[in-house]
Each structure stands twice: as C-alpha cells, then as structure tokens.
C-alpha cells in the first residue's frame, strides 16, 4: 500500500445473519488516493450504504481488512475507532443533522469539541474559517433552524471539515437538494479535492454528480462491477 493511499479495503465480506444468512458484500477490494474524488454508484440494495458504514469504521462486523491513512483499523476497539474516526473522517449525509437549537457556528464546532484537542477559542476560530471557506460566515450566529436547505448542507460540510480530516465520506449528500444547490455542493467538493488535496468518497444515485468525480466505483449485488 503506497503512502499516497488514504483508504484501502482488502477482501471485505459482510454477512447479515438475521432473519437468514445473506452474503451482502463479497470480496470488496479498492483504494482511494490522496486528493482523489471517488463516487460509488449502484441500484438500491446493492450494498453501497452498507459498505460506506464499514469504511467509516462505524460497522466492525465484517471480514477482511480496512486501512485508513496507512493504519490497519480492522479489529480495533470502539473507543479507539471513535478517536480515529473523529480525527480522520468527515461525514456529509443526505440530511444535514444540524441541531436546530444551536447556532450555525456552534454546530460546526461540535466535532472538534468532541475530539477535545484544541481550546474553545481555537475551535471557534477554526469553525469561522471553515464557514468562510464555504462562503457562509454571515450566517454564523443564526440558529440552524433559520437558514435555507442549501445553506444547511454547506454548514454540514463545514462541520465535516472542522477536524481537518484525511477523507470526507458522503451518503447521498445531494439527495435532498434541488439541482442548483446540488451543483453548489458538487463545486464545493471539487474545490476541496483540487485545491486542498482532500480525498472524497461519495455514495450517490445522481449520474450527473458521479460523472464529474475522478472515478466511479460501480456496485451490483454486493460486488464491485467496475472501478
């Protein structure tokens, strides 16, 4: 595995055991390089989200090996995985999951406060910088419930960036947005990949979105058909 590789999956197999034994992921092998923007596509039920859940270290019930930033993470305990996840992976979901009673700035600060490596002042400064990067700093002190859908997704991206992760993982990050806002999110991701050399891995149903990524991993029935 080259030192240019951020994420590598080796022979990942996953079984659902209830109600009957079902082999949901079969011998998944691929890697993502530093600064690479990769999308995962495939029909509903092909295992995309299940795979993302494993790659994000949330699901540990699988066979095979997962490497993040050159480190084998398979087999580690939950506490250790939580640390690795918080410092290496930023998440952007279909729904923004912002806390509506908190301000935009407070929402962005949350993962850094959880990681606990910096002072409150440093975290606040970092959060403001991320909001500026996404051109949404003027919303900083508004309650998250008071901004538009497109703005909420920008805030969710800022929050995903707060701990300067090695990779951003997205699960249908444009699935809830109109085409204008979906295009905005695409442009933001592209810029992060090109200008900040950030790796991105995004599960999507959106062909237009996938076409603009560096590489498409196509899945079908729990296997990788092409990459």
ChimeraX commands (.cxc) that place a marker at each C-alpha (Angstrom):
marker #1 position 0.00,0.00,0.00 radius 0.5
marker #1 position 1.57,3.28,-1.13 radius 0.5
marker #1 position 1.90,6.24,1.22 radius 0.5
marker #1 position -0.29,8.08,-1.27 radius 0.5
marker #1 position -3.24,5.87,-0.31 radius 0.5
marker #1 position -5.74,7.29,2.19 radius 0.5
marker #1 position -8.19,4.41,2.31 radius 0.5
marker #1 position -7.87,0.77,1.31 radius 0.5
marker #1 position -10.36,-2.09,1.55 radius 0.5
marker #1 position -8.97,-5.62,1.21 radius 0.5
marker #1 position -11.24,-8.63,0.76 radius 0.5
marker #1 position -14.15,-7.10,2.66 radius 0.5
marker #1 position -17.00,-9.56,3.18 radius 0.5
marker #1 position -20.15,-8.82,5.13 radius 0.5
marker #1 position -22.97,-11.16,6.15 radius 0.5
marker #1 position -26.38,-10.39,7.54 radius 0.5
marker #1 position -27.29,-13.32,9.79 radius 0.5
marker #1 position -30.90,-12.42,10.54 radius 0.5
marker #1 position -33.53,-13.49,9.56 radius 0.5
marker #1 position -31.49,-15.77,7.25 radius 0.5
marker #1 position -27.82,-15.83,6.27 radius 0.5
marker #1 position -27.25,-13.31,3.49 radius 0.5
marker #1 position -23.87,-12.51,1.91 radius 0.5
marker #1 position -24.28,-8.76,1.41 radius 0.5
marker #1 position -20.72,-7.68,0.46 radius 0.5
marker #1 position -18.50,-10.07,-1.46 radius 0.5
marker #1 position -14.71,-9.63,-1.72 radius 0.5
marker #1 position -14.60,-5.85,-1.93 radius 0.5
marker #1 position -11.15,-4.55,-2.92 radius 0.5
marker #1 position -10.28,-0.96,-3.80 radius 0.5
marker #1 position -8.23,2.00,-2.63 radius 0.5
marker #1 position -8.51,5.78,-2.69 radius 0.5
marker #1 position -5.53,8.03,-3.22 radius 0.5
marker #1 position -4.71,11.31,-1.58 radius 0.5
marker #1 position -6.80,14.07,-3.19 radius 0.5
marker #1 position -8.94,11.65,-5.21 radius 0.5
marker #1 position -12.69,12.27,-5.57 radius 0.5
marker #1 position -14.49,8.94,-5.94 radius 0.5
marker #1 position -18.20,8.15,-6.23 radius 0.5
marker #1 position -19.94,4.83,-5.55 radius 0.5
marker #1 position -22.98,4.03,-7.67 radius 0.5
marker #1 position -25.36,1.10,-7.99 radius 0.5
marker #1 position -29.01,0.17,-7.65 radius 0.5
marker #1 position -30.75,0.38,-4.28 radius 0.5
marker #1 position -29.93,-2.66,-2.18 radius 0.5
marker #1 position -26.59,-3.40,-3.89 radius 0.5
marker #1 position -24.67,-2.76,-0.66 radius 0.5
marker #1 position -23.41,0.83,-1.17 radius 0.5
marker #1 position -24.51,2.22,2.18 radius 0.5
marker #1 position -23.52,-0.99,3.99 radius 0.5
marker #1 position -20.03,-0.62,2.50 radius 0.5
marker #1 position -19.83,3.06,3.47 radius 0.5
marker #1 position -20.80,2.13,7.03 radius 0.5
marker #1 position -17.86,-0.29,7.17 radius 0.5
marker #1 position -15.42,2.12,5.52 radius 0.5
marker #1 position -16.39,4.80,8.03 radius 0.5
marker #1 position -15.42,2.38,10.87 radius 0.5
marker #1 position -18.99,2.52,12.28 radius 0.5
marker #1 position -19.69,-1.15,11.46 radius 0.5
marker #1 position -17.00,-3.55,12.70 radius 0.5
marker #1 position -18.84,-6.80,11.97 radius 0.5
marker #1 position -17.14,-7.80,8.72 radius 0.5
marker #1 position -14.34,-9.99,7.39 radius 0.5
marker #1 position -11.30,-8.53,5.65 radius 0.5
marker #1 position -9.01,-5.58,6.29 radius 0.5
marker #1 position -9.57,-1.85,6.25 radius 0.5
marker #1 position -6.66,0.62,6.20 radius 0.5
marker #1 position -7.04,4.32,6.89 radius 0.5
marker #1 position -4.05,6.60,6.36 radius 0.5
marker #1 position -1.78,3.54,6.19 radius 0.5
marker #1 position -3.04,2.15,9.51 radius 0.5
marker #1 position -4.93,-1.13,9.85 radius 0.5
marker #1 position -8.18,-0.22,11.63 radius 0.5
marker #1 position -9.91,-3.61,11.48 radius 0.5
marker #1 position -10.09,-5.30,14.87 radius 0.5
marker #1 position -9.60,-2.14,16.93 radius 0.5
marker #1 position -11.83,-1.40,19.92 radius 0.5
marker #1 position -14.76,1.01,19.69 radius 0.5
marker #1 position -13.08,3.75,21.78 radius 0.5
marker #1 position -10.01,3.70,19.58 radius 0.5
marker #1 position -12.12,3.66,16.41 radius 0.5
marker #1 position -14.12,6.66,17.65 radius 0.5
marker #1 position -10.86,8.63,18.01 radius 0.5
marker #1 position -9.61,7.54,14.58 radius 0.5
marker #1 position -12.98,8.37,13.02 radius 0.5
marker #1 position -13.26,11.80,14.64 radius 0.5
marker #1 position -9.81,12.89,13.55 radius 0.5
marker #1 position -9.62,11.28,10.09 radius 0.5
marker #1 position -13.13,11.20,8.62 radius 0.5
marker #1 position -15.61,13.96,7.93 radius 0.5
marker #1 position -19.23,12.97,7.21 radius 0.5
marker #1 position -21.84,14.58,4.99 radius 0.5
marker #1 position -25.22,12.86,4.84 radius 0.5
marker #1 position -28.38,13.29,2.80 radius 0.5
marker #1 position -29.96,15.06,5.76 radius 0.5
marker #1 position -27.79,17.67,7.39 radius 0.5
marker #1 position -28.42,16.54,11.00 radius 0.5
marker #1 position -27.80,20.02,12.36 radius 0.5
marker #1 position -29.00,20.73,15.89 radius 0.5
marker #1 position -31.74,23.28,15.33 radius 0.5
marker #1 position -31.49,24.91,18.76 radius 0.5
marker #1 position -27.76,25.64,18.23 radius 0.5
marker #1 position -26.29,28.39,16.07 radius 0.5
marker #1 position -24.55,27.62,12.79 radius 0.5
marker #1 position -21.17,28.29,14.42 radius 0.5
marker #1 position -21.92,26.01,17.39 radius 0.5
marker #1 position -22.95,23.19,15.04 radius 0.5
marker #1 position -19.66,23.44,13.14 radius 0.5
marker #1 position -17.68,23.42,16.40 radius 0.5
marker #1 position -19.27,20.24,17.80 radius 0.5
marker #1 position -16.98,17.53,16.32 radius 0.5
marker #1 position -13.86,19.50,17.38 radius 0.5
marker #1 position -15.19,19.89,20.92 radius 0.5
marker #1 position -15.85,16.16,20.97 radius 0.5
marker #1 position -12.29,15.42,19.79 radius 0.5
marker #1 position -11.01,17.74,22.53 radius 0.5
marker #1 position -7.58,18.57,21.10 radius 0.5
marker #1 position -7.95,22.36,20.96 radius 0.5
marker #1 position -9.11,25.17,23.19 radius 0.5
marker #1 position -12.60,26.65,22.81 radius 0.5
marker #1 position -11.09,29.81,21.24 radius 0.5
marker #1 position -9.08,27.80,18.70 radius 0.5
marker #1 position -12.11,25.71,17.78 radius 0.5
marker #1 position -14.27,28.82,17.39 radius 0.5
marker #1 position -11.63,30.39,15.14 radius 0.5
marker #1 position -11.31,27.20,13.05 radius 0.5
marker #1 position -15.09,26.92,12.71 radius 0.5
marker #1 position -15.29,30.51,11.46 radius 0.5
marker #1 position -12.52,29.79,8.92 radius 0.5
marker #1 position -14.46,26.79,7.61 radius 0.5
marker #1 position -17.63,28.89,7.29 radius 0.5
marker #1 position -15.61,31.47,5.33 radius 0.5
marker #1 position -14.25,28.72,3.08 radius 0.5
marker #1 position -17.86,27.81,2.25 radius 0.5
marker #1 position -18.89,31.46,1.95 radius 0.5
marker #1 position -21.49,31.24,4.66 radius 0.5
marker #1 position -19.76,33.13,7.51 radius 0.5
marker #1 position -22.53,35.75,7.63 radius 0.5
marker #1 position -24.91,33.04,8.90 radius 0.5
marker #1 position -22.62,32.10,11.82 radius 0.5
marker #1 position -24.79,33.39,14.64 radius 0.5
marker #1 position -28.15,32.38,13.23 radius 0.5
marker #1 position -29.94,29.37,14.64 radius 0.5
marker #1 position -29.52,26.37,12.35 radius 0.5
marker #1 position -33.30,26.14,12.03 radius 0.5
marker #1 position -33.39,29.63,10.49 radius 0.5
marker #1 position -31.33,29.06,7.34 radius 0.5
marker #1 position -32.23,27.57,3.94 radius 0.5
marker #1 position -31.78,23.94,2.86 radius 0.5
marker #1 position -28.80,24.74,0.63 radius 0.5
marker #1 position -27.17,26.71,3.45 radius 0.5
marker #1 position -27.74,23.87,5.89 radius 0.5
marker #1 position -25.85,21.47,3.63 radius 0.5
marker #1 position -22.96,23.97,3.43 radius 0.5
marker #1 position -22.91,24.14,7.21 radius 0.5
marker #1 position -22.87,20.33,7.32 radius 0.5
marker #1 position -19.83,20.35,5.00 radius 0.5
marker #1 position -18.09,22.96,7.19 radius 0.5
marker #1 position -18.79,20.74,10.20 radius 0.5
marker #1 position -17.31,17.73,8.34 radius 0.5
marker #1 position -14.13,19.75,7.72 radius 0.5
marker #1 position -13.60,21.07,11.25 radius 0.5
marker #1 position -11.10,18.39,12.36 radius 0.5
marker #1 position -9.15,18.61,9.06 radius 0.5
marker #1 position -9.95,15.02,8.12 radius 0.5
marker #1 position -7.96,12.86,5.69 radius 0.5
marker #1 position -11.16,11.95,3.84 radius 0.5
marker #1 position -14.74,13.18,3.51 radius 0.5
marker #1 position -17.41,10.49,3.19 radius 0.5
marker #1 position -20.82,11.39,1.84 radius 0.5
marker #1 position -24.01,9.36,1.73 radius 0.5
marker #1 position -26.28,10.89,-0.94 radius 0.5
marker #1 position -25.14,14.42,0.05 radius 0.5
marker #1 position -27.18,15.99,-2.78 radius 0.5
marker #1 position -30.16,13.63,-2.44 radius 0.5
marker #1 position -32.27,16.20,-0.65 radius 0.5
marker #1 position -31.32,19.26,-2.72 radius 0.5
marker #1 position -32.66,20.92,-5.86 radius 0.5
marker #1 position -30.38,20.95,-8.91 radius 0.5
marker #1 position -28.98,24.42,-8.18 radius 0.5
marker #1 position -27.92,23.51,-4.63 radius 0.5
marker #1 position -26.75,20.06,-5.75 radius 0.5
marker #1 position -24.44,21.80,-8.25 radius 0.5
marker #1 position -23.15,24.07,-5.47 radius 0.5
marker #1 position -22.28,21.07,-3.30 radius 0.5
marker #1 position -20.54,19.43,-6.28 radius 0.5
marker #1 position -18.45,22.58,-6.85 radius 0.5
marker #1 position -17.51,22.75,-3.17 radius 0.5
marker #1 position -16.40,19.09,-3.17 radius 0.5
marker #1 position -14.44,19.57,-6.40 radius 0.5
marker #1 position -12.63,22.57,-4.92 radius 0.5
marker #1 position -11.80,20.67,-1.74 radius 0.5
marker #1 position -10.35,17.87,-3.83 radius 0.5
marker #1 position -8.36,20.08,-6.21 radius 0.5
marker #1 position -7.30,22.99,-4.00 radius 0.5
marker #1 position -6.99,21.28,-0.63 radius 0.5
marker #1 position -5.94,17.85,-1.89 radius 0.5
marker #1 position -8.69,16.27,0.20 radius 0.5
marker #1 position -9.92,12.76,-0.60 radius 0.5
marker #1 position -13.68,12.31,-1.03 radius 0.5
marker #1 position -15.81,9.18,-1.24 radius 0.5
marker #1 position -19.47,9.76,-2.06 radius 0.5
marker #1 position -22.34,7.29,-2.43 radius 0.5
marker #1 position -24.79,8.77,-4.91 radius 0.5
marker #1 position -27.72,7.98,-7.22 radius 0.5
marker #1 position -27.08,11.15,-9.19 radius 0.5
marker #1 position -25.44,10.34,-12.54 radius 0.5
marker #1 position -24.60,13.98,-13.28 radius 0.5
marker #1 position -22.82,14.21,-9.95 radius 0.5
marker #1 position -20.92,10.93,-10.41 radius 0.5
marker #1 position -19.81,11.88,-13.94 radius 0.5
marker #1 position -17.94,14.88,-12.51 radius 0.5
marker #1 position -15.94,12.82,-9.99 radius 0.5
marker #1 position -12.47,11.44,-10.78 radius 0.5
marker #1 position -13.64,7.85,-10.69 radius 0.5
marker #1 position -16.86,5.86,-10.35 radius 0.5
marker #1 position -16.97,2.58,-8.44 radius 0.5
marker #1 position -19.97,0.69,-9.79 radius 0.5
marker #1 position -21.57,-1.86,-7.48 radius 0.5
marker #1 position -24.10,-4.61,-8.11 radius 0.5
marker #1 position -25.32,-7.40,-5.84 radius 0.5
marker #1 position -22.65,-6.84,-3.23 radius 0.5
marker #1 position -19.67,-6.83,-5.59 radius 0.5
marker #1 position -17.70,-4.19,-7.43 radius 0.5
marker #1 position -18.57,-4.43,-11.13 radius 0.5
marker #1 position -16.16,-1.74,-12.31 radius 0.5
marker #1 position -13.83,0.87,-10.89 radius 0.5
marker link #1:1,2 radius 0.2
marker link #1:2,3 radius 0.2
marker link #1:3,4 radius 0.2
marker link #1:4,5 radius 0.2
marker link #1:5,6 radius 0.2
marker link #1:6,7 radius 0.2
marker link #1:7,8 radius 0.2
marker link #1:8,9 radius 0.2
marker link #1:9,10 radius 0.2
marker link #1:10,11 radius 0.2
marker link #1:11,12 radius 0.2
marker link #1:12,13 radius 0.2
marker link #1:13,14 radius 0.2
marker link #1:14,15 radius 0.2
marker link #1:15,16 radius 0.2
marker link #1:16,17 radius 0.2
marker link #1:17,18 radius 0.2
marker link #1:18,19 radius 0.2
marker link #1:19,20 radius 0.2
marker link #1:20,21 radius 0.2
marker link #1:21,22 radius 0.2
marker link #1:22,23 radius 0.2
marker link #1:23,24 radius 0.2
marker link #1:24,25 radius 0.2
marker link #1:25,26 radius 0.2
marker link #1:26,27 radius 0.2
marker link #1:27,28 radius 0.2
marker link #1:28,29 radius 0.2
marker link #1:29,30 radius 0.2
marker link #1:30,31 radius 0.2
marker link #1:31,32 radius 0.2
marker link #1:32,33 radius 0.2
marker link #1:33,34 radius 0.2
marker link #1:34,35 radius 0.2
marker link #1:35,36 radius 0.2
marker link #1:36,37 radius 0.2
marker link #1:37,38 radius 0.2
marker link #1:38,39 radius 0.2
marker link #1:39,40 radius 0.2
marker link #1:40,41 radius 0.2
marker link #1:41,42 radius 0.2
marker link #1:42,43 radius 0.2
marker link #1:43,44 radius 0.2
marker link #1:44,45 radius 0.2
marker link #1:45,46 radius 0.2
marker link #1:46,47 radius 0.2
marker link #1:47,48 radius 0.2
marker link #1:48,49 radius 0.2
marker link #1:49,50 radius 0.2
marker link #1:50,51 radius 0.2
marker link #1:51,52 radius 0.2
marker link #1:52,53 radius 0.2
marker link #1:53,54 radius 0.2
marker link #1:54,55 radius 0.2
marker link #1:55,56 radius 0.2
marker link #1:56,57 radius 0.2
marker link #1:57,58 radius 0.2
marker link #1:58,59 radius 0.2
marker link #1:59,60 radius 0.2
marker link #1:60,61 radius 0.2
marker link #1:61,62 radius 0.2
marker link #1:62,63 radius 0.2
marker link #1:63,64 radius 0.2
marker link #1:64,65 radius 0.2
marker link #1:65,66 radius 0.2
marker link #1:66,67 radius 0.2
marker link #1:67,68 radius 0.2
marker link #1:68,69 radius 0.2
marker link #1:69,70 radius 0.2
marker link #1:70,71 radius 0.2
marker link #1:71,72 radius 0.2
marker link #1:72,73 radius 0.2
marker link #1:73,74 radius 0.2
marker link #1:74,75 radius 0.2
marker link #1:75,76 radius 0.2
marker link #1:76,77 radius 0.2
marker link #1:77,78 radius 0.2
marker link #1:78,79 radius 0.2
marker link #1:79,80 radius 0.2
marker link #1:80,81 radius 0.2
marker link #1:81,82 radius 0.2
marker link #1:82,83 radius 0.2
marker link #1:83,84 radius 0.2
marker link #1:84,85 radius 0.2
marker link #1:85,86 radius 0.2
marker link #1:86,87 radius 0.2
marker link #1:87,88 radius 0.2
marker link #1:88,89 radius 0.2
marker link #1:89,90 radius 0.2
marker link #1:90,91 radius 0.2
marker link #1:91,92 radius 0.2
marker link #1:92,93 radius 0.2
marker link #1:93,94 radius 0.2
marker link #1:94,95 radius 0.2
marker link #1:95,96 radius 0.2
marker link #1:96,97 radius 0.2
marker link #1:97,98 radius 0.2
marker link #1:98,99 radius 0.2
marker link #1:99,100 radius 0.2
marker link #1:100,101 radius 0.2
marker link #1:101,102 radius 0.2
marker link #1:102,103 radius 0.2
marker link #1:103,104 radius 0.2
marker link #1:104,105 radius 0.2
marker link #1:105,106 radius 0.2
marker link #1:106,107 radius 0.2
marker link #1:107,108 radius 0.2
marker link #1:108,109 radius 0.2
marker link #1:109,110 radius 0.2
marker link #1:110,111 radius 0.2
marker link #1:111,112 radius 0.2
marker link #1:112,113 radius 0.2
marker link #1:113,114 radius 0.2
marker link #1:114,115 radius 0.2
marker link #1:115,116 radius 0.2
marker link #1:116,117 radius 0.2
marker link #1:117,118 radius 0.2
marker link #1:118,119 radius 0.2
marker link #1:119,120 radius 0.2
marker link #1:120,121 radius 0.2
marker link #1:121,122 radius 0.2
marker link #1:122,123 radius 0.2
marker link #1:123,124 radius 0.2
marker link #1:124,125 radius 0.2
marker link #1:125,126 radius 0.2
marker link #1:126,127 radius 0.2
marker link #1:127,128 radius 0.2
marker link #1:128,129 radius 0.2
marker link #1:129,130 radius 0.2
marker link #1:130,131 radius 0.2
marker link #1:131,132 radius 0.2
marker link #1:132,133 radius 0.2
marker link #1:133,134 radius 0.2
marker link #1:134,135 radius 0.2
marker link #1:135,136 radius 0.2
marker link #1:136,137 radius 0.2
marker link #1:137,138 radius 0.2
marker link #1:138,139 radius 0.2
marker link #1:139,140 radius 0.2
marker link #1:140,141 radius 0.2
marker link #1:141,142 radius 0.2
marker link #1:142,143 radius 0.2
marker link #1:143,144 radius 0.2
marker link #1:144,145 radius 0.2
marker link #1:145,146 radius 0.2
marker link #1:146,147 radius 0.2
marker link #1:147,148 radius 0.2
marker link #1:148,149 radius 0.2
marker link #1:149,150 radius 0.2
marker link #1:150,151 radius 0.2
marker link #1:151,152 radius 0.2
marker link #1:152,153 radius 0.2
marker link #1:153,154 radius 0.2
marker link #1:154,155 radius 0.2
marker link #1:155,156 radius 0.2
marker link #1:156,157 radius 0.2
marker link #1:157,158 radius 0.2
marker link #1:158,159 radius 0.2
marker link #1:159,160 radius 0.2
marker link #1:160,161 radius 0.2
marker link #1:161,162 radius 0.2
marker link #1:162,163 radius 0.2
marker link #1:163,164 radius 0.2
marker link #1:164,165 radius 0.2
marker link #1:165,166 radius 0.2
marker link #1:166,167 radius 0.2
marker link #1:167,168 radius 0.2
marker link #1:168,169 radius 0.2
marker link #1:169,170 radius 0.2
marker link #1:170,171 radius 0.2
marker link #1:171,172 radius 0.2
marker link #1:172,173 radius 0.2
marker link #1:173,174 radius 0.2
marker link #1:174,175 radius 0.2
marker link #1:175,176 radius 0.2
marker link #1:176,177 radius 0.2
marker link #1:177,178 radius 0.2
marker link #1:178,179 radius 0.2
marker link #1:179,180 radius 0.2
marker link #1:180,181 radius 0.2
marker link #1:181,182 radius 0.2
marker link #1:182,183 radius 0.2
marker link #1:183,184 radius 0.2
marker link #1:184,185 radius 0.2
marker link #1:185,186 radius 0.2
marker link #1:186,187 radius 0.2
marker link #1:187,188 radius 0.2
marker link #1:188,189 radius 0.2
marker link #1:189,190 radius 0.2
marker link #1:190,191 radius 0.2
marker link #1:191,192 radius 0.2
marker link #1:192,193 radius 0.2
marker link #1:193,194 radius 0.2
marker link #1:194,195 radius 0.2
marker link #1:195,196 radius 0.2
marker link #1:196,197 radius 0.2
marker link #1:197,198 radius 0.2
marker link #1:198,199 radius 0.2
marker link #1:199,200 radius 0.2
marker link #1:200,201 radius 0.2
marker link #1:201,202 radius 0.2
marker link #1:202,203 radius 0.2
marker link #1:203,204 radius 0.2
marker link #1:204,205 radius 0.2
marker link #1:205,206 radius 0.2
marker link #1:206,207 radius 0.2
marker link #1:207,208 radius 0.2
marker link #1:208,209 radius 0.2
marker link #1:209,210 radius 0.2
marker link #1:210,211 radius 0.2
marker link #1:211,212 radius 0.2
marker link #1:212,213 radius 0.2
marker link #1:213,214 radius 0.2
marker link #1:214,215 radius 0.2
marker link #1:215,216 radius 0.2
marker link #1:216,217 radius 0.2
marker link #1:217,218 radius 0.2
marker link #1:218,219 radius 0.2
marker link #1:219,220 radius 0.2
marker link #1:220,221 radius 0.2
marker link #1:221,222 radius 0.2
marker link #1:222,223 radius 0.2
marker link #1:223,224 radius 0.2
marker link #1:224,225 radius 0.2
marker link #1:225,226 radius 0.2
marker link #1:226,227 radius 0.2
view
